[in-house]
Amino acid sequence: MHTNVSSTPKRPATTRPHAIVFRFVRMRRTLALLAGLGALSSSLSTDAAAQVEPREGDLVVLGGRLWDGTSDAARPNPGILIRNGTIMRVGEVDPMGTGAEALLLDASHFVMPGLFDLHAHYAVDLFGEGRVDEYTVNPVLFLANGVTSTFPAGEVDPAEARRGRERIASGEIPGPRIHASGPYWGTARPGWDHAAMTPDSIRREATYWALRGARGFKAKGIRPEQLRALIEVAHEHGITVTGHLDSGFRDSVNPRDAILMGIDRIEHFLGGDVLPASRSAYASLEALDLGDPVTAGRIRAQARLFVEQGAYFDATLTAYGYFADREPAVFNDWANEMDFLTAYARDVVEARLPRTPNDQFERIYYVKRRTVKAFLDAGGANHLTLGTDHPSWGEFWSGFGAHRELHAMVLAGIPNAAALRAGTANAARALGVDARLGTIAPGKYADLLIVRGDPLTTITDTRNGHLVIRSGTVYRPDELFRSVRGKMGPVSEAEAEWWMGNARLGR
């Protein structure tokens, strides 16, 4: 049996903006999802999964080509059986006469795991008056782009971030899984006082956030003894630590030393001996001579350290490109992203354009392209992850950034399959949630992206979203986009103060 997609508007609990959830007929979120997941084993054997038969209320995805996130090639989709938000079976499935719903795809459809953004900012700064965390439109934009899991990598306003997660969990708005990060650790947090943040203070506060659901911590502007304490607490609670670090200059931390401390991920640049402690990381990065054999050898040695120590590299290639010349091949605006602004906010944003390119960041953007290829060539393919790191000023939105990041990886020389794994399986493993996320297999949560085309051949086909499935609920990207168009930002000057983070948050 074939079910057509219907759209059922959910009544919003607040006046902005209206939340619309699109579902298959008879597919519904129930408490059985939460109750059933606890009873399911994440390691369902192949034999056991093969015995699972469809029943009423299940969803079966048939047709198209399947890339499960583990190989370099796609194959004809044999069938994916989904029950209560979990994949029960990947194999031949016949839903006829069972009461299960069938989602029929054709040969043009490509089924893959939902994308995973490990540096997914929900922060916006429309007025140049400081960032705020926006959890009304941003979650919808992430989900509509096939990003089914995010890690914010530092929350500007943890209380607002928590409210956003609660709104998604309650069904008020659709959105991805948000793996909470809590506040920044280091001078990126307003009011951070190195003298007050002793290792004992770090341990107490990190424990507080770990016990309140943080799935990882983000260090930026942190000192060695502080980072060591943060890593210790995080690992005691089974959560990860990532860091935007420096060179060791002025009591900062070089990524090399952080890896030896046990940090789980490194943001932006590899670190190591190519970043001497005599000057800042940025100063060294922009001047790197990648054609120099000594420099190339140091990069290879640092890449091997990642692999040997089990650390991950979140390259964030495009993060610096937003501030540079915006390479047209990567930054062409295929979705008219400014259309998501309110009319008032658009006037505010356009009055601040064009932005002057940052020459230093432009040099770093192209240096990073070559270093990420060196990382891959040194054996780092399974340690590369996807992160966008774009706190928006209104011209581009973070939700679209995953597609730009994938494109930049491929332009850097990363094979398409390796880039896709960076944004799916590798990212889930780097955050320690790969038992349930990142690939398509029995026992995993049913988070899927279905596109038209073949991203293994043309990476920009990830932009051609046809359907997104999150926890077994099916969404149409075009309907999601339509539901939040013209709703980002204040509608008038009277609402503008909320969007000025420095004043509102007392920074």
C-alpha positions, -999 to 999 in steps of 0.1 A, spaced: 0 0 0 12 35 -8 6 65 15 7 101 2 23 127 24 -1 151 41 6 182 61 -10 187 95 -4 220 112 3 218 149 -12 245 170 16 267 183 19 273 220 33 308 212 26 333 186 60 331 168 64 314 145 37 288 139 51 253 141 40 228 114 48 191 116 43 171 84 36 134 90 25 103 71 -12 94 77 -15 72 108 21 79 118 21 94 152 44 102 180 34 84 212 49 75 245 55 41 230 86 56 213 102 64 247 91 32 263 99 10 234 134 23 228 145 13 263 136 -23 255 154 -24 222 190 -35 219 212 -13 198 230 -44 187 202 -63 171 218 -93 153 213 -96 116 195 -129 121 171 -113 146 164 -83 125 157 -105 95 128 -121 115 111 -88 123 79 -85 102 60 -53 95 28 -46 114 2 -18 117 18 16 125 52 7 110 68 26 82 85 8 53 108 27 30 110 10 -4 129 17 -36 156 42 -45 193 36 -38 207 31 -3 240 44 12 241 32 47 271 52 58 296 24 60 308 19 24 320 38 -6 291 27 -28 253 28 -28 231 -2 -36 195 -8 -45 174 -2 -13 161 -36 -3 137 -20 22 139 -3 56 114 -12 83 109 15 109 90 10 142 85 36 170 113 57 155 139 29 153 151 9 123 141 -27 129 152 -43 96 172 -35 65 163 -61 39 135 -74 19 102 -62 34 67 -67 21 42 -44 39 12 -56 19 -17 -65 41 1 -57 73 -13 -22 81 22 -8 77 26 24 57 48 22 26 69 51 14 77 43 -23 108 59 -39 120 57 -75 154 52 -91 162 89 -88 161 88 -50 191 84 -28 186 73 9 214 81 34 218 88 71 207 122 83 235 147 84 253 154 117 267 189 124 292 189 152 296 227 153 261 238 147 256 274 160 220 285 167 235 320 174 226 350 153 237 387 154 215 408 132 224 442 147 261 438 154 251 441 191 261 406 203 249 371 196 216 355 208 206 319 205 176 315 183 156 283 186 124 290 166 135 293 130 170 278 132 158 243 142 134 241 113 161 252 89 185 225 101 159 198 98 147 210 63 183 207 51 185 171 63 206 178 94 190 155 119 216 159 147 235 189 159 260 198 186 260 236 192 297 236 204 291 264 229 258 280 238 256 318 241 224 315 263 222 280 278 187 288 293 173 297 259 190 266 244 173 244 269 139 260 261 146 253 224 153 217 231 121 215 252 100 230 224 113 204 200 108 175 224 72 186 231 64 188 194 58 225 194 83 230 166 101 204 144 138 202 147 169 180 148 183 162 178 203 188 197 231 173 218 235 200 245 269 216 250 262 241 278 283 273 280 317 279 266 347 270 287 373 298 285 374 334 275 348 329 248 323 329 277 315 365 287 328 373 322 353 344 323 379 351 349 410 329 347 419 336 383 385 324 395 383 294 372 407 272 391 407 234 383 385 228 413 360 254 401 361 238 367 353 204 382 324 217 402 308 236 374 314 209 348 298 184 370 268 207 373 264 208 335 270 171 330 243 163 355 219 186 336 222 168 303 252 183 285 264 158 259 298 175 255 318 206 263 335 232 241 367 249 252 378 282 237 403 305 253 412 280 280 444 274 299 462 240 302 453 232 338 417 242 332 414 220 301 429 191 319 402 194 347 374 198 321 385 166 303 387 147 335 351 156 345 337 151 311 351 116 308 339 107 343 304 114 330 309 97 296 308 129 276 332 145 251 353 176 249 361 196 219 383 227 216 390 258 196 426 260 208 457 280 199 495 274 197 506 275 233 512 312 230 505 332 261 494 302 282 470 289 256 468 252 246 483 237 214 460 209 200 490 185 202 491 189 240 453 188 243 453 154 224 479 141 248 456 152 277 428 131 261 406 157 244 381 140 220 380 166 192 399 195 178 382 224 159 396 244 130 433 236 127 455 206 134 481 222 156 514 206 164 549 218 157 537 240 127 522 263 153 551 275 175 543 289 209 561 321 201 531 335 182 494 330 178 480 301 158 463 325 133 497 343 126 513 309 119 484 295 99 482 323 73 519 321 67 523 284 64 544 272 34 528 239 26 553 233 -1 581 232 24 591 196 32 597 203 69 562 219 73 546 190 54 563 165 76 551 183 108 515 183 95 518 145 88 532 139 122 503 158 139 477 140 117 492 107 128 489 118 165 451 123 160 448 87 146 471 71 173 452 88 201 417 84 187 410 121 184 388 137 158 393 167 136 364 190 130 379 210 101 351 236 97 365 246 63 338 270 54 338 289 87 366 312 76 352 314 40 322 334 52 346 361 62 368 359 31 361 361 -6 332 336 -5 344 313 -32 314 312 -56 315 275 -61 308 270 -24 290 301 -13 265 306 -41 232 312 -24 210 284 -40 182 289 -15 177 327 -11 185 325 25 177 361 34 141 354 25 138 338 59 142 372 76 113 393 86 109 424 64 121 446 92 151 424 100 160 422 63 162 460 61 185 460 91 208 433 77 210 447 42 220 481 56 251 465 71 261 449 37 284 443 20 308 431 46 345 437 40 365 405 35 390 396 61 423 391 43 438 370 71 408 346 71 409 344 34 445 331 35 435 307 63 405 294 43 427 282 14 455 269 38 429 248 56 418 232 24 453 218 19 458 208 55 426 188 56 437 169 25 470 162 42 451 149 72 432 125 50 464 114 32 480 107 66 453 82 75 427 105 91 397 96 69 378 80 98 387 108 122 374 137 100 340 152 111 317 179 98 311 212 116 298 245 101 306 270 129 286 299 114 270 323 140 248 341 114 246 378 108 216 373 86 231 367 52 235 329 55 220 304 80 237 276 98 212 250 86 224 253 50 260 252 60 264 214 61 260 213 23 286 240 18 310 222 41 306 189 22 313 208 -10 344 224 4 357 190 15 353 176 -19 370 206 -35 398 200 -11 403 166 -25 383 145 -1 365 117 -19 327 121 -18 321 90 3 347 101 29 331 135 31 296 120 36 310 98 63 325 128 80 290 142 82 273 110 93 291 80 108 323 98 119 304 126 136 282 102 155 313 82 166 331 114 176 303 124 200 300 89 213 265 83 200 272 59 172 254 30 189 222 47 178 231 73 151 252 79 121 245 48 99 214 30 87 212 -4 104 189 -24 127 188 -9 161 197 26 150 173 56 153 154 62 121 171 95 110 173 96 72 178 121 44 163 112 11 176 133 -19 172 133 -56 205 125 -74 237 108 -62 259 126 -37 285 99 -41 290 113 -76 279 149 -73 283 161 -37 260 191 -41 231 167 -46 227 166 -8 210 200 -14 182 183 -33 162 172 -3 131 152 -11 121 139 24 137 140 58 129 113 84 137 121 120 128 95 147 106 78 121 85 110 114 86 121 78 89 158 68 88 175 34 117 200 33 98 224 10 69 225 35 93 231 64 110 259 46 77 275 37 66 274 74 94 297 85 100 319 55 99 356 66 100 347 103 136 352 115 143 383 135 121 411 150 91 423 131 96 459 143 119 481 163 98 474 194 110 438 193 146 446 185 160 447 220 156 409 224 180 404 195 208 426 210 227 401 230 252 423 247 224 444 264 198 416 269 223 392 284 243 417 303 275 412 285 
